[in-house]
């Protein structure tokens, strides 16, 4: 799950991103995390504190929860640069290391070419369709 999806879910309780976040930890899909991704989640989510969307405690609780239910992965190989946005390369590397089928993002164009690794970049709404959750 790309950071764009997490931030969208934290900003609004409506939409596919929020629905997807509510399903994390269930049996519909597995979330995979790496240390760099967790640090990015936390760093970007802390910007929402400055905007008044969340408190520091809220950010900590969300990140702690995600870490408690996700698969933790170490990435031992790098293909940088591969994607047009170098910040997204860590998502690609994690997805390959975790043997994922999907990268869920709002910025699918930033992930063009991931098909070479057996991955599909999909939006949260498309992913909800894939897992059979349309509510």
C-alpha positions in Angstrom: 0.0 0.0 0.0 1.5 3.2 -1.2 1.7 6.2 1.2 -0.8 8.1 -1.0 -3.5 5.6 0.0 -2.7 5.8 3.7 -2.8 9.6 3.7 -6.0 9.7 1.8 -7.6 7.3 4.3 -6.4 9.4 7.2 -7.7 12.6 5.7 -11.2 11.4 5.1 -13.5 8.6 6.3 -15.1 8.3 3.0 -13.9 6.6 -0.1 -12.0 3.5 -1.1 -8.8 4.4 0.7 -10.5 4.6 4.0 -12.4 1.4 3.3 -9.2 -0.4 2.5 -7.5 0.9 5.7 -10.5 -0.5 7.7 -9.8 -3.9 6.2 -6.1 -4.0 7.1 -5.6 -6.8 9.6 -8.5 -8.9 8.3 -8.4 -12.0 6.1 -9.0 -10.3 2.7 -5.4 -9.4 2.0 -2.0 -9.1 3.6 -0.2 -5.8 4.1 3.6 -5.9 3.8 5.9 -3.4 5.3 9.6 -2.6 5.4 11.4 -0.2 7.7 11.8 2.5 5.0 8.1 2.4 4.2 7.0 2.6 7.9 9.3 5.6 8.3 7.8 7.2 5.2 4.2 6.5 6.5 5.1 8.1 9.8 6.9 11.1 8.3 4.1 12.0 5.8 1.3 11.3 8.3 3.0 13.7 10.7 2.3 16.5 8.2 -1.4 15.9 8.9 -0.8 16.9 12.5 0.4 20.3 11.4 -2.8 20.6 9.3 -5.0 19.7 12.3 -6.3 16.4 10.8 -4.6 14.2 13.5 -2.7 14.3 16.7 0.8 12.9 17.2 -0.9 10.1 19.3 -3.2 9.3 16.4 -0.3 8.9 14.0 1.6 6.8 16.5 -1.5 4.6 17.0 -2.1 4.1 13.3 1.5 3.3 12.5 1.8 0.9 15.5 -1.4 -0.9 14.4 -0.2 -1.3 10.9 3.2 -2.7 12.2 1.4 -5.1 14.5 -0.8 -6.7 11.7 1.5 -6.5 8.7 4.1 -8.9 7.4 7.6 -7.4 8.0 9.9 -7.7 5.0 13.6 -6.9 4.6 14.7 -5.9 1.1 18.1 -7.2 0.1 18.2 -6.0 -3.5 17.6 -2.7 -5.2 16.8 -1.8 -8.7 17.1 1.9 -8.4 16.3 3.8 -10.3 13.5 1.9 -12.1 10.4 4.0 -11.7 9.9 7.6 -12.8 9.6 8.7 -9.1 12.6 7.4 -7.2 10.7 7.5 -3.9 8.4 4.8 -5.3 11.2 2.4 -6.0 11.1 1.2 -2.3 7.5 0.2 -2.8 8.4 -1.8 -5.9 11.3 -3.5 -4.1 9.1 -4.4 -1.1 6.4 -5.8 -3.4 8.9 -8.0 -5.2 10.5 -9.1 -1.9 7.1 -10.0 -0.5 5.9 -11.7 -3.6 2.9 -9.5 -3.9 0.4 -9.4 -6.8 -0.6 -5.7 -6.3 0.7 -2.3 -5.5 -2.2 -0.2 -4.3 -1.7 3.5 -5.1 -3.5 6.6 -6.3 -0.6 7.2 -8.6 -0.7 4.2 -11.0 1.1 6.1 -13.7 4.1 6.4 -11.4 4.3 2.6 -11.3 4.3 2.0 -15.1 6.5 -1.0 -15.9 5.9 -3.0 -12.7 4.3 -5.7 -14.9 7.8 -6.8 -15.7 8.0 -8.0 -12.1 4.6 -9.8 -12.2 2.8 -6.9 -10.4 -0.2 -4.8 -11.1 -0.5 -1.2 -9.9 -4.1 -0.6 -9.0 -6.2 2.1 -7.3 -7.8 1.4 -3.9 -11.2 1.1 -5.7 -9.8 -1.4 -8.2 -8.2 -3.4 -5.4 -11.5 -3.5 -3.5 -13.1 -5.0 -6.6 -10.3 -7.5 -6.8 -10.9 -8.7 -3.2 -14.6 -8.7 -3.7 -15.4 -5.8 -1.3 -17.5 -3.2 -3.1 -19.2 -1.6 0.0 
